[in-house]
Amino acid sequence: MGKGRKALKDFIGNIPEEKLTDFPSNNGACIYKDTNFRMDMQSITTDEPKKYNIQIQINSETTVSTLKKLAPSTMVTILPPVDEPRWTAEQTRQALLDNI
């Protein structure tokens, strides 16, 4: 999945910093998207300490042929903390890249 992996890394690199820190509290909210991927806040975990369940999923309308057959699969999941200490935008971006 060379082209797909590159597209995913590009997507993560293009997420605006403000989208990587203050996550919505409503389940299923789309935080950021492009043609190939979307980053959603799926839920907040029920265990303590609470964490956001942030996922990057392949969009059904992706233009990357190697990703089409995988849509709408989840490609990355991270669990940043809801309360302090919150992750910086750079910590969130690095966690996304580390979990590809």
Secondary structure, DSSP 8 states (H G I E B T S, - for coil): -HHHHHHHHHHHHHS-GGGGTS--SSTTEEEEE-SSEEEEEEEE-SSSS-BEEEEEEE-TT---HHHHTTTT-EEEEE--BSSSS---HHHHHHHHHHT-
